[in-house]
């Protein structure tokens, strides 16, 4: 175990919890960024540009910490007052920056971020300057705002915050509640896109649609990825009710790209489209996945778009769900360019292939280590877990797979564990640093009911959980094909990614 985390008595990972606990004046979701930057990491590959590390310049790093600290004093993303009044007021005093460029707006339950990244890659390949706004972040808050396919620099993030701060304070003073963390970031994104300027913005909702802070744009294309039960306390207890909230992003005369949906959700979305004279393209009818086969490092696809077929498209992501995300992304970009409406010819196939081949989606079935293989996936609800489990079976030949699960307390944890139960030989339950994290012992009690006592191990500290899982995976020997899947929460995946040397 010379290359596993926590194998030495003086392992610097032992300070991880202390660093997190010391950050008492900051949002725990942001504190992990601090911890990761100050923790020596174990074996890992080259850091990826789309998941930035802390700034190397001490002055820039200090300034970014100050911005993060100020943002952390605001309502977190789980505390909501459903309204677009505050963000609309901010857009007004900023001069409506969100109206200076066309937008593609994305909602749904699962697959939003991966789909947004694919749309961004396609638009960029066709030489359009893009802005992308997604959430939550895997490791650094700066990931949320991207220009030209890469997160904004720390310097630009700081500058944008300072530019809009006086206007934020102006709105704060006039509203019943101050702007939230997410609302301020949304304002920053829209301002940064206008300042760039971008040719098109790709915007992922934070939650729902109708009252989400992002919904002050009028997306020329509205994308709805698969809807399932999640955030039921906020959005409703059925997929139809959730679809009602998410349909709020469908605007007058827009084009709506619908992934495959539950029947009741599809009915709600189609009704809204009719009400606002929107054009609808449905996966499985107007576009879809024609064929797919597993390939080294991903899959080879034939996609049917609004303008015809696109064969031999390599996608370096695993799972049928990512193939469907690719079909949705392609149709969205075709719709943006008017394919199927103003023009009949498809997009240039070579450009499409080049774009998809360059797609990445950190924390989505991402391999971060070999011998044994450690895979990270941010599945956090039963539908996402089921898709991940299916993809793992298809793409990886594990003889023994150990799960590391750290989940949020407001999620359907039992459903998530049940989806993984047939896949995991054993599961190590843990908890991340977020205030939303489910207590490890509470999670273990549910896991024992699902897996049985002999298949569950409890390690409250994530570094210990990773070490325990890697040890269990290695029990079959170096060449036996054991592996580890870290899952349950974006925050858990982000922290594990830092600990394993990525970013």
C-alpha positions in Angstrom: 0.0 0.0 0.0 2.9 2.3 -0.6 0.8 4.5 -3.0 -2.4 4.6 -1.2 -3.7 7.5 0.9 -3.0 7.5 4.6 -0.6 4.7 4.6 2.0 6.4 6.8 1.6 7.4 10.4 2.6 11.0 9.6 0.5 11.2 6.5 -0.3 14.9 5.9 -3.8 13.9 5.0 -4.4 13.5 8.7 -4.6 17.4 8.8 -7.5 17.4 6.3 -10.3 17.5 9.0 -8.4 20.0 11.1 -8.1 22.4 8.1 -11.9 22.0 7.4 -12.8 22.6 11.0 -10.6 25.6 11.2 -12.6 27.3 8.4 -15.5 28.1 10.8 -16.2 31.5 9.2 -16.7 30.1 5.7 -19.3 27.9 4.0 -18.2 24.3 4.4 -18.7 23.8 0.7 -16.0 26.3 0.0 -13.8 25.3 2.9 -12.8 22.1 1.2 -11.1 24.2 -1.5 -8.9 25.7 1.2 -8.2 22.2 2.6 -7.3 20.6 -0.7 -4.9 23.4 -1.6 -3.0 23.0 1.6 -3.0 19.2 1.8 -0.2 17.1 0.3 -1.8 14.7 -2.2 -1.1 11.1 -3.1 -0.4 9.6 -6.5 -2.4 11.1 -9.3 -2.3 12.3 -12.9 -1.7 15.7 -14.4 -4.1 18.3 -13.1 -6.9 19.1 -15.6 -7.4 22.7 -16.8 -11.1 22.5 -16.3 -10.8 22.0 -12.6 -8.5 24.8 -11.4 -6.2 24.6 -8.4 -5.6 27.5 -5.9 -3.8 30.5 -7.4 0.0 30.3 -7.2 0.3 34.0 -6.6 -0.1 34.6 -2.8 -1.8 38.0 -3.4 -4.3 36.6 -5.9 -5.0 33.6 -3.6 -5.6 36.0 -0.7 -8.0 38.1 -2.7 -9.9 35.1 -3.9 -10.2 33.9 -0.3 -11.7 37.3 0.6 -14.2 37.0 -2.2 -15.1 33.4 -1.1 -15.5 34.6 2.5 -17.8 37.4 1.5 -19.9 35.0 -0.7 -20.1 32.5 2.2 -21.9 35.1 4.4 -24.9 34.9 2.1 -27.6 32.3 2.0 -26.3 29.0 0.8 -27.8 27.1 -2.1 -30.1 25.0 0.0 -31.8 28.1 1.6 -34.3 29.5 -0.9 -37.0 32.2 -1.2 -38.5 31.2 -4.5 -38.5 34.4 -6.5 -36.6 36.1 -9.4 -37.3 39.5 -7.9 -33.8 40.0 -6.5 -31.8 38.8 -9.5 -34.1 40.8 -11.8 -33.4 43.9 -9.7 -29.6 43.2 -10.0 -29.9 42.7 -13.8 -31.8 46.0 -14.0 -29.1 48.1 -12.2 -26.4 46.3 -14.2 -28.0 47.3 -17.4 -29.5 43.9 -18.4 -26.2 42.2 -19.4 -28.0 38.9 -19.9 -29.8 40.3 -22.9 -26.6 41.1 -24.8 -26.2 37.6 -26.1 -28.3 34.6 -27.1 -28.6 31.8 -24.6 -29.2 28.0 -24.4 -30.9 27.3 -21.1 -30.7 23.8 -19.6 -32.9 22.2 -16.9 -33.7 18.6 -15.8 -32.8 16.3 -13.0 -29.7 14.5 -14.2 -27.1 15.1 -16.9 -27.3 18.9 -17.0 -23.6 19.7 -16.5 -22.4 17.0 -18.9 -24.9 18.2 -21.5 -23.8 21.8 -21.0 -20.1 20.9 -21.5 -21.0 19.0 -24.7 -23.0 22.0 -26.0 -20.1 24.3 -25.1 -17.6 22.1 -26.9 -19.8 22.0 -30.1 -20.3 25.7 -30.2 -16.6 26.3 -29.6 -15.7 24.0 -32.4 -17.9 26.1 -34.7 -15.8 29.1 -33.7 -18.3 30.8 -31.5 -17.1 32.4 -28.3 -19.0 30.7 -25.4 -19.8 31.4 -21.8 -20.9 28.5 -19.6 -22.5 28.7 -16.2 -22.9 25.5 -14.3 -23.3 24.3 -10.7 -22.3 23.0 -8.3 -18.6 23.0 -8.6 -16.4 20.0 -8.1 -13.4 21.7 -6.5 -13.2 25.4 -7.1 -16.0 28.0 -7.2 -14.3 29.5 -10.3 -15.3 26.4 -12.3 -18.9 27.7 -12.4 -18.1 30.5 -14.8 -16.3 29.5 -18.0 -15.3 31.5 -21.1 -14.1 29.8 -24.3 -14.3 26.3 -22.7 -12.2 27.0 -19.6 -13.0 28.4 -16.1 -12.3 32.0 -15.7 -9.0 32.8 -14.0 -9.0 33.7 -10.3 -8.0 37.2 -11.3 -11.1 37.6 -13.6 -13.4 36.0 -11.0 -12.2 38.5 -8.4 -12.4 41.5 -10.8 -16.0 40.5 -11.8 -17.1 40.3 -8.2 -15.5 43.6 -7.3 -17.2 45.2 -10.4 -20.7 44.2 -9.4 -20.3 44.4 -5.6 -21.6 48.0 -5.3 -24.7 47.0 -7.4 -25.2 43.9 -5.3 -25.1 46.0 -2.1 -27.6 48.5 -3.7 -30.0 45.7 -4.4 -29.5 44.2 -0.9 -30.5 47.4 0.7 -33.7 47.6 -1.3 -34.9 44.0 -0.9 -36.5 42.1 2.0 -33.7 39.5 1.8 -30.1 40.0 0.6 -29.1 38.3 -2.7 -28.0 34.7 -2.1 -24.7 33.1 -2.8 -26.2 31.6 -6.0 -27.8 34.8 -7.1 -24.6 36.8 -6.8 -22.7 34.1 -8.8 -25.4 34.2 -11.4 -25.1 38.0 -11.7 -21.3 37.6 -12.0 -21.7 35.1 -14.8 -24.1 37.2 -16.8 -21.9 40.3 -16.3 -18.7 38.4 -17.3 -20.4 37.0 -20.4 -21.4 40.5 -21.5 -18.0 41.9 -20.7 -16.1 39.2 -22.7 -18.3 39.5 -24.9 -19.6 36.0 -25.7 -21.4 34.9 -28.8 -23.7 32.6 -26.9 -24.2 31.6 -23.2 -24.8 28.0 -22.1 -26.6 28.3 -18.8 -27.6 25.5 -16.4 -30.3 26.1 -13.8 -29.5 25.8 -10.2 -32.8 24.2 -9.2 -36.2 23.9 -10.9 -36.7 26.6 -13.5 -39.5 29.0 -13.1 -38.1 30.8 -10.0 -34.5 29.8 -10.5 -32.1 32.7 -10.4 -30.8 31.9 -13.9 -34.3 32.4 -15.3 -33.9 36.1 -16.2 -32.7 35.0 -19.6 -34.9 34.2 -22.6 -33.2 31.1 -24.0 -33.5 30.8 -27.7 -33.1 27.0 -27.0 -34.5 25.4 -23.9 -33.1 22.0 -23.1 -34.7 19.6 -20.6 -32.6 16.6 -19.6 -34.3 13.6 -18.0 -36.6 14.5 -15.1 -36.8 12.3 -12.0 -37.6 12.7 -8.3 -35.1 15.0 -6.6 -35.5 18.1 -4.4 -39.0 16.9 -3.9 -39.4 19.3 -0.9 -38.9 22.2 -3.2 -40.2 21.1 -6.6 -43.0 18.6 -5.9 -43.5 14.9 -5.2 -44.2 13.7 -8.7 -42.3 14.0 -12.0 -45.3 16.0 -13.4 -45.1 18.5 -10.6 -41.3 18.8 -11.0 -41.8 19.2 -14.8 -44.2 22.1 -14.1 -41.4 24.0 -12.3 -38.8 23.1 -14.9 -41.0 24.1 -17.8 -40.6 27.7 -16.6 -37.5 28.1 -18.8 -39.5 27.5 -21.9 -40.1 31.0 -23.4 -42.1 32.4 -26.2 -41.1 31.1 -29.7 -38.2 29.1 -28.3 -37.0 25.7 -29.5 -37.4 23.0 -26.9 -35.1 20.0 -26.9 -36.6 17.2 -24.8 -34.6 14.2 -23.6 -36.6 11.1 -23.0 -39.1 11.8 -20.1 -41.6 10.1 -17.9 -45.0 10.3 -19.6 -46.6 12.7 -17.1 -43.5 15.0 -17.2 -43.6 15.0 -21.0 -47.2 16.0 -21.1 -46.6 19.0 -18.8 -43.6 20.1 -20.9 -45.5 19.7 -24.2 -48.4 21.7 -22.8 -46.2 24.5 -21.8 -44.5 24.5 -25.3 -47.9 24.8 -26.9 -48.9 27.7 -24.7 -45.9 29.8 -25.7 -45.7 28.7 -29.4 -42.4 26.9 -28.9 -41.1 24.4 -31.3 -40.4 21.0 -29.8 -37.9 18.3 -30.8 -38.2 15.0 -28.8 -35.5 12.4 -28.2 -36.6 9.1 -29.8 -38.6 10.9 -32.5 -36.9 13.9 -34.0 -33.4 13.0 -32.8 -31.7 10.3 -30.8 -29.0 7.6 -30.5 -29.0 5.3 -33.5 -26.1 3.0 -32.3 -23.4 2.9 -29.7 -20.6 0.6 -28.9 -18.0 0.5 -26.1 -14.6 1.9 -27.2 -11.3 2.4 -25.4 -11.8 5.3 -23.0 -15.4 5.9 -24.0 -17.8 4.9 -26.7 -18.4 5.2 -30.5 -21.8 6.7 -31.5 -24.0 7.1 -34.4 -26.4 10.0 -33.6 -29.5 11.2 -35.5 -29.8 14.9 -35.3 -32.4 17.3 -36.6 -30.5 17.5 -39.9 -29.6 13.8 -40.4 -27.2 11.1 -39.2 -23.8 11.7 -37.7 -21.8 8.4 -37.8 -18.6 7.4 -36.0 -18.7 10.0 -33.3 -16.2 9.2 -30.5 -17.2 10.3 -27.0 -14.6 9.9 -24.3 -17.3 9.4 -21.6 -18.8 6.2 -20.3 -22.4 5.0 -20.2 -25.6 5.0 -22.2 -26.7 8.1 -20.3 -23.8 10.1 -21.7 -24.7 8.9 -25.2 -28.2 10.3 -24.7 -26.7 13.5 -23.3 -24.7 13.7 -26.5 -27.8 13.4 -28.7 -29.5 16.1 -26.7 -26.5 18.4 -26.9 -26.2 17.9 -30.7 -29.9 18.6 -31.2 -29.6 21.8 -29.1 -26.7 23.1 -31.1 -28.5 22.2 -34.4 -31.5 24.1 -33.2 -29.4 27.1 -32.2 -28.0 27.1 -35.8 -31.5 26.7 -37.3 -30.9 23.1 -38.6 -34.3 21.5 -39.2 -36.0 24.9 -39.5 -34.2 27.5 -41.5 -31.7 25.1 -43.0 -31.9 21.4 -44.0 -28.2 20.4 -44.2 -26.6 18.9 -41.1 -23.7 20.4 -39.2 -20.2 19.6 -40.6 -19.5 16.0 -39.4 -15.8 16.5 -39.0 -16.3 19.5 -36.7 -18.9 17.6 -34.7 -16.5 14.6 -34.3 -13.7 16.9 -33.2 -15.9 18.6 -30.6 -17.2 15.4 -29.0 -13.8 13.8 -28.9 -12.5 16.7 -26.8 -15.4 16.6 -24.2 -14.5 16.1 -20.6 -16.8 16.0 -17.5 -14.8 15.8 -14.2 -16.4 13.7 -11.5 -18.5 11.8 -13.9 -17.2 8.2 -14.1 -13.7 9.8 -14.0 -10.8 7.4 -13.5 -8.3 9.1 -11.2 -6.0 6.2 -10.3 -4.9 2.8 -11.4 -3.8 -0.4 -9.5 -6.4 -0.5 -8.2 -8.6 1.6 -10.4 -10.4 4.4 -8.5 -13.4 5.9 -10.3 -15.3 9.1 -9.2 -18.9 9.7 -10.0 -21.2 12.4 -8.6 -24.4 10.4 -8.7 -26.6 11.7 -5.8 -30.1 10.4 -6.4 -31.5 6.9 -7.3 -31.9 7.7 -11.0 -28.3 8.9 -11.3 -27.0 6.0 -9.3 -28.9 3.5 -11.6 -27.3 5.1 -14.7 -23.9 5.0 -13.1 -24.2 1.4 -12.0 -25.2 0.4 -15.6 -22.3 2.3 -17.1 -19.8 0.7 -14.7 -21.0 -2.8 -15.6 -20.6 -1.9 -19.3 -17.3 0.0 -19.3 -15.3 -1.6 -16.5 -14.4 -5.3 -16.0 -14.2 -5.2 -12.2 -14.0 -8.6 -10.5 -14.6 -6.9 -7.1 -15.9 -3.3 -6.7 -15.8 -1.5 -3.4 -18.0 1.6 -2.9 -17.2 4.7 -1.0 -20.4 6.6 -0.3 -20.8 10.0 1.3 -24.2 11.5 0.7 -26.2 14.6 1.7 -28.9 14.3 4.3 -31.6 15.8 2.1 -31.4 13.1 -0.5 -33.1 9.7 -1.1 -30.1 7.8 0.4 -31.8 4.5 0.6 -32.8 4.6 -3.1 -29.2 5.5 -4.0 -27.8 2.6 -2.0 -30.3 0.2 -3.4 -29.2 1.1 -6.9 -25.6 0.3 -6.0 -26.3 -2.8 -3.9 -25.9 -5.4 -6.8 -22.7 -3.7 -7.9 -20.7 -3.3 -4.7 -19.1 -6.3 -3.0 -18.7 -4.1 0.0 -19.4 -0.4 0.8 -17.4 2.0 3.0 -19.7 4.8 4.2 -18.2 8.1 5.1 -19.2 11.8 5.1 -17.8 14.9 3.4 -17.1 18.3 5.0 -20.3 20.0 4.0 -22.9 21.0 6.6 -25.4 19.1 4.4 -23.6 15.8 4.8 -25.4 12.9 6.3 -23.7 11.6 9.5 -21.6 8.5 8.7 -23.3 6.5 11.4 -26.7 7.4 10.2 -25.8 6.5 6.7 -24.3 3.2 7.9 -27.6 2.3 9.6 -29.3 2.6 6.3 -26.5 0.8 4.5 -26.7 -2.2 6.8 -30.4 -2.5 6.0 -29.6 -2.5 2.3 -26.3 -4.5 2.2 -26.2 -6.4 5.4 -23.9 -5.9 8.3 -20.9 -7.9 6.9 -20.7 -5.8 3.7 -20.6 -2.3 5.5 -17.6 -0.5 6.9 -17.8 2.9 8.6 -15.0 5.5 8.2 -16.2 9.0 9.1 -13.1 10.6 7.7 -12.9 10.5 3.9 -9.1 9.9 3.7 -9.6 6.9 6.0 -12.5 5.7 3.8 -10.4 5.9 0.7 -7.6 4.0 2.3 -10.0 1.3 3.6 -11.7 0.9 0.2 -8.4 0.7 -1.7 -7.2 -2.0 0.8 -10.3 -4.0 0.3 -10.0 -3.7 -3.5 -6.4 -4.9 -3.3 -7.2 -8.0 -1.3 -7.7 -10.0 -4.5 -4.2 -9.3 -5.7 -2.5 -6.9 -8.0 -3.9 -8.3 -11.2 -7.3 -9.5 -10.0 -9.3 -6.5 -11.3 -10.5 -4.9 -8.0 -11.7 -1.3 -8.1 -13.2 1.5 -6.0 -16.1 3.8 -6.9 -16.4 7.0 -4.9 -19.9 8.4 -5.2 -23.0 9.9 -3.4 -22.4 13.6 -3.7 -20.6 16.2 -5.8 -18.9 17.4 -2.7 -17.7 13.9 -1.8 -16.3 13.5 -5.3 -14.6 16.9 -5.2 -12.9 16.2 -1.9 -11.8 12.7 -3.0 -10.5 14.2 -6.2 -8.3 16.6 -4.2 -7.1 13.9 -1.9 -6.1 11.6 -4.8 -4.1 14.4 -6.5 -6.4 15.7 -9.2 -6.6 19.5 -9.4 
